[in-house]
Amino acid sequence: MNVVIMLIIRGYQLILSPFIHWIAGPGSGCRHIPSCSENFIIQTREFGPYVGIKKALVRLLNCHPWGK
């Protein structure tokens, strides 16, 4: 399960994220450090797939202009 999640996130980082930056411009990236996708990988490794996904989704839902 962890391997599948990691492959999906790495695929997003390598294929979809550069395409989004190309379309939307250089200022369209994640404002958090580490980025939301990198945080997803860290949380999944540290807490396991179920708790890691939950924690990463909470952060992702806060990733908007009026978020923290």
N, C-alpha and C positions, 0 to 999 in steps of 0.2 A: 504494500500500500504506500509506504514512504517513497519508494523508488518511483512509482507512477506519479505521485504528487510532485516530486522533484523534477521529473522529466517534463511535466506540463509547465511548471513555473520557468524552468530553464528555456523551454521552447518559446514561451512568451517573451522572456528577456532577450533572446537572440533573434527572433523573427518579428513578433508583433510590436514590441516596444520601439525599435528603430523606425518601423513604418509609421507609427503614430507620431513620433518626433518629426519625421519627414513631412507628414501631412500638416500637422498643427503648429510646427515651428519649434525653435529651441527652448522656449519658455514653458513648454507643455509638460515638462518632466515632474517627477515627484519632488515635493519640497521637503520631505523628511529624510533624515540620514539615520540609519540605512533606508533605502527606498522600500516602498511597500512590498514589492516582490521579493527583495532580499530579506525583509523582515518575515515574510511568509515562510521562507526556507528555514530561517533561524528558529522561529517558533515551532515549526513542525519537527525539526531535529531535537529541540530541547524538551518539548512536552509530549511528543507523539502526534500521530495524525489527527485525532479527534479534538483534543484540547488545543493543539497548535492551529488548526484551521479555525476554530472558534475565536481564538485570540487575534489571529491575523485578520479575520473578517471584521472584528470590532474596530481594529485600526483602519482598515480599508473604508469602513463606513464613516469614519471621522476625517477622511482625507477629502476635504472640500474647502472652498475659500473661507468659510466661516468656522472651520474646525480648529482644534488646538494647534 
